[in-house]
Amino acid sequence: MSANQTAMLLTGNHACAWAARLARPHVVPVYPITPQTPILELLTDFHASGDLQAEVLTPESEHSVLSACVPASLAGARVFTATASQGVLLMHEVLHYASGARASIVMANVNRTVASPWAFWPDQTDSLAQRDTGWLQFYVETAQEALDTVLHAFRVAEQVQLPAMVNLDAFYVSHAVEPVQVPAQELVDRYLPPYEPEHRLDTATGSSWGNVVSADMFYRHRQAIDDAMGRAVPLAQEADREWAELTGRSWGVLERYRCDGAKAVIVTLGSMCGTARETVDAMRAAGEAVGLVKLRLFRPFPLQALRVALAGVPDVIVLDRNHSPGMGGILHQELKAALYGMDAAPRLHGLLAGVGGVNVSPEAMAGMVRGALAAAPRVESTWAR
């Protein structure tokens, strides 16, 4: 424990709630849904005890939650919310509206299977299905990373005027308890200045949102969103560097683990990175030159950082805990596009691993890697168990 941080045992959900409290939001609309509900519960406890000075709203649905978030953000309020699975799907219409309105909302999304059939296991299809809505998307591996990334997300979202989604796997992260360093309020206040947007709904300025525009105006508006996405990668890197100076913790937009001299590299998202790290260690101990690239920032996609991280690697094994029917693994498809035209691009092997929450042990993952390397690369993703 340091002078400006306190060690606590927290789940990933409670780490998100602590981060939200430390960010000093003004408005917090939330609706409970498994496995996100503990975030709402702890936030309402903070509010009841006077430790969260915010207007906490509990509307009748997730659609209404985000419909409350947008005008609050446009009026100049710092806004936090949280959801999961069917909740983020119900928000889909308003997700587009939020980014188009340039509302800097931060939302924690607990990745869970989407119906039908009904299930309650970790699966990232819920958030990855929202990849074209104009939201920044972060994926985290641990409770500590969840806390830190919510604060990073506020910092970046408010700089580029786009909403941000911080995604954590159901149960593996959301309900697992681990030691977390919780920064002092004074430290967070230094890192995250008060939210003061240049443009906001104010009767004194007469601004408005939502009016009908010409085709040319809409075209230029989408260009502006794309420009903002382009600025987000260096701003996320800067936010991470400054956080490291304050706390000693750095995450980056991606992490390279034991990639020096690697003949094959695993690329994946979220909690599966922990399993992949154990797999890499075991395979290295067996004399197999394998590494890991953990991707943290999915939107905007850090194309250049990935190209640098994978330069000179003969084979890349992409592990997807998600499924796009008719296309396969979403990360696999994104990487194919990102590496297209790259000199000496790696051979890509896409594996659908852990879809629907199926457990993937280090031993099973090592078998998947060996099996993929023994076969020729395929355009489509392959189902793996």
Summary of the structure (lengths in Angstrom):
residues: 385
radius of gyration: 20.5
end to end distance: 41.0
largest distance: 68.5
contacts: 1367
relative contact order: 0.12
helix: 42%
strand: 20%
